[in-house]
Amino acid sequence: MSFHPCQGKTACRDDGQRCLTCGRSLVEIQALRELMDRLASLAIECDYDNLDEFAAYIARKLPKIVAHRLGDTRPHMAQPAETGPETAPAER
């Protein structure tokens, strides 16, 4: 199944179980909203002044974590595509 991002709360229409715009379940949408809220709270609590680097770290690590948990070694799952010379430095 492919992920289809929200088109914004004003575009969201639902049938009580799914968003009719993006097709995701309302349970999935709520779970992702809660995770995003927790990430935002963590960044605020830690007083990060480099939010772009924090977000890039999450984007870089998430595919690797999922691939590891699935036992998947396919390159497209193991690492996100590099964007060029501005790719973030190696993890600490």
Rosetta blueprint (number, residue, H / E / L):
1 M L
2 S L
3 F L
4 H L
5 P L
6 C L
7 Q L
8 G L
9 K L
10 T L
11 A L
12 C L
13 R L
14 D E
15 D L
16 G L
17 Q L
18 R E
19 C E
20 L L
21 T L
22 C L
23 G L
24 R L
25 S E
26 L H
27 V H
28 E H
29 I H
30 Q H
31 A H
32 L H
33 R H
34 E H
35 L H
36 M H
37 D H
38 R H
39 L H
40 A H
41 S H
42 L H
43 A H
44 I H
45 E H
46 C L
47 D L
48 Y L
49 D L
50 N L
51 L H
52 D H
53 E H
54 F H
55 A H
56 A H
57 Y H
58 I H
59 A H
60 R H
61 K H
62 L H
63 P H
64 K H
65 I H
66 V H
67 A H
68 H H
69 R H
70 L H
71 G L
72 D L
73 T L
74 R L
75 P H
76 H H
77 M H
78 A H
79 Q L
80 P L
81 A L
82 E L
83 T L
84 G L
85 P L
86 E L
87 T L
88 A L
89 P L
90 A L
91 E L
92 R L
